[in-house]
Amino acid sequence: MSEEIFLRYHPSRDIVFVLGAGASNPDGVPLQKEMLPMILSGEFEEITNSKIGKIVAEFITDNFDFNIKKNQFPQLEAVFGFLDYFVQHNESLNAKYTNEKIRDIKEYLIKLIHYVVNLRTDKSSHYYHLFWQTIQKHNTNTSIITLNYDTLLEQAFDFLFQRKIGYIDYCIPLMNYEKAPAMRNYNFWINPREPVLISSGENPVPFKIIKTHGSLNWKYCNCCNQTLLTPWDRKIDLNQGKFLGYTYPDKEEYEIRCPLDGTEFQTLIIPPSYLKTLHHSIISQLLSEAAREIRTAKKIVFIGYSLSNSDVHIKALFKKQTSPEKEIIVVNPRRKDSFEFNYRALSKNVRFYYSSFEEFVGNENLAGLIFS
């Protein structure tokens, strides 16, 4: 016998996990400092020989100094900060790099980052699988704020969904929830904020996954201002800059466009920059949702996150929403005074466990301490 029920959240969260690049790096997802070397080194011919790859490489060569043989590259934040200066001031750099060209180059670089991160995402993650098992075992009244673009966290959730134990709530109004005829190929994603059909004996739990910097599997249409979730289609044509999907089972490639108005999709990932623009409507919604989760959480656990100086908005978010008595735990293998100072600036009530993400998910004793 089946019935429709609302899945309810507790008024406050017992734990909010905050995941940084160190959580995805064990599966090969590149760290921020590794992205430009991957793009510029010539290691990937599909990048080097592509239209987008050549344009970005030429811009960086013209405006920055780097040495491939010595493995010396500019910081990614510096490149995006330089681009953002001209974008935000609506200025041109010179006759070659007009303001319009600068805007194109910024989007091309974002798409190259999308491409190199996705190279390591098309697989299952053993560590994220263990992470979800740990949550299931210890405490499901948990939310996750992730600063990562990759989708390994969600892909590892599949065993919970298949067993009707949990549903993912991205906390944004996905286009997939619409029942319009044009959306019939995409409205497979279950909205856990609407009544969910369950069978007798099932008791599924909704989990908020708040991706404050965007995601590889989100496509944004700036015509209807909506986001389409494409869990399996994350590929980009590096010559045309278009998102590609596949027909199944023959896997014929096709361009993904907005099914409602035919507009070409844009990426929805926020690149690292010292001049971040956070006015995107979807990102604003996610930051507001994250603020509510932080404010009501009993405990916040940072894993694999360095609290980078380019993430001033994240520091401000936690500083504003974290009360002095709130417990903060940091799981990270780094033992540096500067690293600890960054976190102690957020709160004096902070504990450090010097462990990597893969060690944490394999250490029952440590998991017990964090969930206790």
Wavefront OBJ file of the C-alpha trace (Angstrom):
o trace
v 0.000 0.000 0.000
v 1.349 3.456 -0.940
v 0.554 6.935 0.280
v 1.802 10.483 -0.197
v 3.441 12.193 2.784
v 5.411 15.358 3.475
v 9.010 14.775 4.521
v 9.642 17.038 7.486
v 12.893 18.630 8.617
v 13.699 18.999 12.295
v 13.535 22.654 13.463
v 17.331 22.627 13.925
v 20.154 20.557 12.518
v 22.332 18.443 14.813
v 25.307 18.709 12.444
v 26.083 20.807 9.396
v 29.063 19.512 7.433
v 31.067 21.972 5.330
v 33.073 20.227 2.617
v 36.061 21.759 0.848
v 38.329 20.552 -1.945
v 40.127 18.174 0.426
v 37.014 16.003 0.521
v 36.987 15.402 -3.254
v 40.732 15.419 -3.897
v 41.246 11.763 -2.760
v 39.137 10.759 -5.782
v 41.390 12.773 -8.096
v 39.345 15.981 -8.364
v 42.002 18.691 -8.809
v 42.725 21.242 -6.127
v 42.412 24.890 -7.095
v 46.198 25.250 -7.484
v 46.245 22.297 -9.905
v 43.642 23.614 -12.361
v 45.694 26.153 -14.337
v 48.620 23.718 -14.762
v 46.153 21.176 -16.173
v 44.776 23.781 -18.582
v 48.113 25.293 -19.721
v 50.623 22.449 -19.537
v 49.604 20.692 -22.748
v 48.850 17.509 -20.798
v 45.367 17.326 -22.313
v 45.378 17.633 -26.104
v 41.630 18.185 -26.202
v 42.177 21.414 -24.232
v 45.348 22.523 -26.047
v 43.856 21.998 -29.520
v 40.423 23.465 -28.758
v 39.230 26.942 -29.700
v 38.435 27.832 -26.087
v 41.728 26.428 -24.800
v 43.771 28.446 -27.305
v 41.974 31.717 -26.536
v 42.423 31.342 -22.774
v 46.082 30.275 -23.097
v 46.807 33.282 -25.332
v 45.205 35.678 -22.837
v 47.158 34.290 -19.884
v 50.404 34.321 -21.931
v 49.820 37.971 -22.849
v 49.056 39.123 -19.318
v 50.812 36.770 -16.872
v 54.178 35.106 -16.543
v 54.404 31.336 -16.211
v 56.935 28.585 -16.808
v 55.637 25.124 -17.626
v 59.045 23.420 -17.222
v 59.503 24.867 -13.730
v 55.833 24.265 -12.873
v 55.351 27.955 -12.129
v 51.867 29.275 -12.848
v 49.816 32.287 -11.754
v 47.210 31.809 -9.054
v 43.766 31.074 -10.420
v 42.301 33.740 -8.105
v 44.681 36.298 -9.624
v 43.594 35.501 -13.191
v 39.897 35.659 -12.351
v 40.440 38.765 -10.218
v 42.093 40.472 -13.196
v 39.213 39.512 -15.496
v 36.634 40.545 -12.901
v 38.181 43.993 -12.547
v 37.394 44.803 -16.201
v 34.001 43.084 -16.088
v 32.877 44.964 -12.961
v 34.170 48.335 -14.191
v 32.860 47.721 -17.711
v 36.288 48.603 -19.132
v 38.436 47.204 -21.922
v 42.048 46.145 -21.345
v 43.216 47.279 -24.791
v 42.177 47.098 -28.446
v 42.779 43.340 -28.512
v 40.973 42.602 -25.261
v 37.779 44.617 -25.357
v 35.300 44.402 -22.498
v 33.140 42.035 -24.547
v 36.185 39.831 -25.259
v 37.145 39.858 -21.562
v 33.652 38.630 -20.641
v 33.944 35.813 -23.195
v 37.373 34.797 -21.875
v 36.068 34.647 -18.311
v 33.234 32.325 -19.389
v 35.714 30.223 -21.422
v 37.996 29.831 -18.397
v 35.013 28.797 -16.266
v 34.130 26.176 -18.870
v 37.706 24.873 -18.878
v 37.533 24.498 -15.094
v 34.215 22.731 -15.551
v 35.937 20.430 -18.040
v 38.989 19.508 -15.915
v 36.913 18.921 -12.767
v 34.528 16.707 -14.715
v 37.456 14.588 -15.947
v 37.702 13.181 -12.405
v 33.973 13.103 -11.648
v 32.669 10.451 -14.017
v 33.062 7.578 -11.548
v 31.830 6.362 -8.184
v 33.502 7.530 -4.995
v 34.418 4.997 -2.334
v 35.103 7.731 0.238
v 31.849 9.613 -0.240
v 30.013 6.279 -0.078
v 31.584 5.678 3.342
v 30.695 9.257 4.316
v 27.007 8.648 3.615
v 27.152 5.323 5.445
v 28.624 7.125 8.468
v 25.803 9.688 8.431
v 23.190 6.961 8.062
v 24.655 5.072 11.011
v 25.198 7.967 13.428
v 22.765 10.815 12.719
v 20.591 11.617 9.693
v 19.551 15.020 11.053
v 22.415 16.405 9.007
v 22.874 18.962 6.250
v 25.840 19.496 3.944
v 27.251 22.735 2.619
v 29.778 21.994 -0.100
v 32.075 24.444 -1.869
v 32.938 21.862 -4.546
v 31.649 21.834 -8.119
v 31.990 18.089 -8.627
v 29.079 15.674 -8.213
v 30.820 12.776 -6.442
v 28.901 13.492 -3.231
v 25.535 13.138 -4.967
v 26.569 10.153 -7.061
v 27.570 8.310 -3.888
v 24.104 9.012 -2.451
v 22.531 6.666 -4.992
v 22.436 3.628 -2.689
v 20.305 5.567 -0.181
v 17.895 6.704 -2.882
v 17.585 3.238 -4.406
v 16.659 1.804 -1.018
v 14.151 4.659 -0.424
v 16.126 5.796 2.623
v 16.755 9.381 1.538
v 16.208 12.121 -1.021
v 18.507 14.977 -2.057
v 17.226 18.516 -1.590
v 19.354 21.009 -3.550
v 17.375 23.854 -1.934
v 16.610 25.596 -5.248
v 13.516 25.433 -7.496
v 14.821 23.167 -10.257
v 13.264 23.301 -13.688
v 12.971 19.501 -13.381
v 10.062 19.927 -10.970
v 7.845 21.442 -13.661
v 5.234 19.200 -15.277
v 5.021 21.088 -18.585
v 5.054 18.874 -21.726
v 8.442 20.297 -22.742
v 9.909 18.971 -19.474
v 8.770 15.352 -19.823
v 12.351 14.121 -20.364
v 13.659 15.952 -17.298
v 11.025 15.826 -14.548
v 12.312 12.536 -13.139
v 13.901 14.295 -10.117
v 11.801 14.009 -6.954
v 11.130 17.237 -5.084
v 11.451 16.351 -1.369
v 9.611 19.558 -0.413
v 6.417 18.307 -2.021
v 4.442 15.185 -0.981
v 6.464 12.037 -1.733
v 4.905 8.669 -2.550
v 6.083 5.979 -0.113
v 5.195 2.374 0.554
v 4.338 0.799 3.888
v 7.367 0.587 6.192
v 9.402 3.225 4.350
v 10.616 6.272 6.258
v 12.838 8.327 3.920
v 14.814 11.360 5.096
v 15.488 14.558 3.099
v 19.086 15.782 3.046
v 19.976 19.345 2.156
v 23.015 19.584 -0.119
v 23.776 23.290 -0.462
v 26.309 23.897 -3.241
v 27.167 27.534 -2.594
v 29.641 27.749 -5.494
v 27.410 25.959 -8.008
v 27.635 22.536 -9.608
v 28.756 20.742 -12.764
v 25.319 19.200 -13.201
v 23.409 22.505 -13.134
v 22.610 24.376 -16.337
v 21.312 27.930 -16.065
v 19.035 29.643 -18.590
v 19.283 33.430 -18.421
v 16.079 33.783 -20.425
v 13.617 31.980 -18.132
v 16.061 32.348 -15.189
v 15.775 28.720 -14.204
v 18.185 25.880 -13.478
v 18.061 22.451 -15.076
v 19.554 19.477 -13.281
v 21.313 17.014 -15.598
v 22.815 14.387 -13.245
v 24.586 12.384 -15.948
v 25.243 14.980 -18.679
v 28.144 17.222 -17.681
v 30.294 17.331 -20.829
v 31.260 20.547 -22.685
v 32.260 21.011 -26.321
v 35.505 22.993 -25.983
v 35.256 24.399 -29.511
v 31.704 25.696 -29.360
v 31.362 26.057 -25.582
v 28.087 24.159 -25.631
v 26.795 21.615 -23.130
v 26.462 18.112 -24.519
v 24.063 15.333 -23.637
v 23.655 11.777 -24.855
v 20.776 9.701 -26.100
v 20.557 6.280 -24.503
v 21.439 3.506 -25.151
v 23.284 4.484 -28.371
v 24.938 7.544 -26.685
v 24.597 9.885 -29.629
v 25.776 13.370 -28.662
v 23.461 16.360 -28.861
v 23.527 19.955 -27.622
v 21.514 20.604 -24.473
v 19.457 23.790 -24.690
v 16.722 25.116 -22.451
v 13.690 22.889 -23.131
v 11.312 25.778 -22.407
v 12.687 28.507 -24.702
v 15.627 27.005 -26.621
v 18.201 29.376 -25.088
v 21.807 28.212 -24.851
v 22.613 27.235 -21.263
v 25.276 28.916 -19.148
v 27.536 27.364 -16.531
v 26.485 27.785 -12.917
v 29.753 27.653 -11.019
v 31.346 30.546 -9.132
v 35.073 30.687 -9.925
v 37.750 31.590 -7.359
v 38.435 35.312 -7.411
v 39.375 38.080 -5.022
v 36.497 40.077 -6.564
v 33.696 37.518 -6.457
v 30.306 38.604 -7.745
v 27.579 36.882 -5.773
v 24.518 38.585 -7.227
v 23.325 35.552 -9.179
v 19.779 34.778 -8.037
v 20.480 31.070 -7.519
v 23.684 31.687 -5.535
v 21.865 34.252 -3.402
v 19.190 31.672 -2.584
v 21.823 29.109 -1.658
v 23.728 31.513 0.592
v 20.481 32.423 2.361
v 19.681 28.739 2.864
v 23.202 28.108 4.153
v 22.828 31.008 6.605
v 19.651 29.462 8.043
v 21.309 26.077 8.428
v 24.389 27.545 10.128
v 22.313 29.708 12.446
v 20.195 26.819 13.767
v 22.876 24.086 13.746
v 24.073 22.645 17.028
v 27.459 21.727 15.585
v 29.415 22.671 12.448
v 32.055 20.331 11.039
v 34.513 21.594 8.407
v 36.224 18.869 6.366
v 39.039 19.434 3.876
v 38.529 23.195 3.734
v 41.308 25.753 4.172
v 39.099 28.831 4.671
v 40.916 30.489 1.777
v 41.534 34.238 1.688
v 39.616 34.375 -1.598
v 36.508 33.091 0.207
v 35.817 36.261 2.163
v 32.076 35.739 1.624
v 32.287 32.343 3.369
v 34.135 33.864 6.328
v 31.510 36.606 6.534
v 28.681 34.067 6.292
v 29.935 31.991 9.217
v 31.039 34.983 11.281
v 27.570 36.517 11.053
v 25.649 33.314 11.756
v 27.877 31.575 14.328
v 27.213 32.284 18.000
v 30.088 32.040 20.541
v 28.699 28.882 22.154
v 28.272 26.980 18.879
v 30.659 24.053 18.606
v 32.953 24.034 15.574
v 35.063 21.044 14.545
v 37.747 21.160 11.852
v 38.922 17.926 10.212
v 42.029 18.615 8.159
v 45.540 17.109 7.950
v 47.259 20.525 7.914
v 49.147 21.532 11.067
v 49.846 25.233 10.555
v 49.375 28.144 12.922
v 48.008 30.319 10.104
v 45.419 27.667 9.285
v 44.245 27.488 12.910
v 44.194 31.285 13.223
v 41.706 31.479 10.334
v 39.281 29.252 12.205
v 39.867 30.762 15.636
v 38.890 34.088 14.116
v 35.442 32.554 13.508
v 35.024 31.159 17.017
v 37.019 30.364 20.133
v 34.934 27.219 20.561
v 36.781 25.199 17.912
v 38.404 21.773 17.995
v 40.914 20.421 15.463
v 41.325 16.825 14.325
v 44.358 16.407 12.093
v 42.939 13.871 9.711
v 42.260 13.659 5.991
v 38.766 13.015 4.647
v 39.596 9.433 3.692
v 41.009 8.776 7.173
v 37.933 10.283 8.800
v 35.416 8.109 6.929
v 37.484 5.001 7.730
v 37.941 5.805 11.428
v 34.940 4.742 13.521
v 36.435 6.221 16.694
v 36.874 9.649 15.103
v 33.391 9.508 13.594
v 32.012 8.679 17.030
v 33.743 11.712 18.558
v 32.418 14.047 15.891
v 28.842 12.761 15.992
v 28.663 12.506 19.775
l 1 2 3 4 5 6 7 8 9 10 11 12 13 14 15 16 17 18 19 20 21 22 23 24 25 26 27 28 29 30 31 32 33 34 35 36 37 38 39 40 41 42 43 44 45 46 47 48 49 50 51 52 53 54 55 56 57 58 59 60 61 62 63 64 65 66 67 68 69 70 71 72 73 74 75 76 77 78 79 80 81 82 83 84 85 86 87 88 89 90 91 92 93 94 95 96 97 98 99 100 101 102 103 104 105 106 107 108 109 110 111 112 113 114 115 116 117 118 119 120 121 122 123 124 125 126 127 128 129 130 131 132 133 134 135 136 137 138 139 140 141 142 143 144 145 146 147 148 149 150 151 152 153 154 155 156 157 158 159 160 161 162 163 164 165 166 167 168 169 170 171 172 173 174 175 176 177 178 179 180 181 182 183 184 185 186 187 188 189 190 191 192 193 194 195 196 197 198 199 200 201 202 203 204 205 206 207 208 209 210 211 212 213 214 215 216 217 218 219 220 221 222 223 224 225 226 227 228 229 230 231 232 233 234 235 236 237 238 239 240 241 242 243 244 245 246 247 248 249 250 251 252 253 254 255 256 257 258 259 260 261 262 263 264 265 266 267 268 269 270 271 272 273 274 275 276 277 278 279 280 281 282 283 284 285 286 287 288 289 290 291 292 293 294 295 296 297 298 299 300 301 302 303 304 305 306 307 308 309 310 311 312 313 314 315 316 317 318 319 320 321 322 323 324 325 326 327 328 329 330 331 332 333 334 335 336 337 338 339 340 341 342 343 344 345 346 347 348 349 350 351 352 353 354 355 356 357 358 359 360 361 362 363 364 365 366 367 368 369 370 371 372
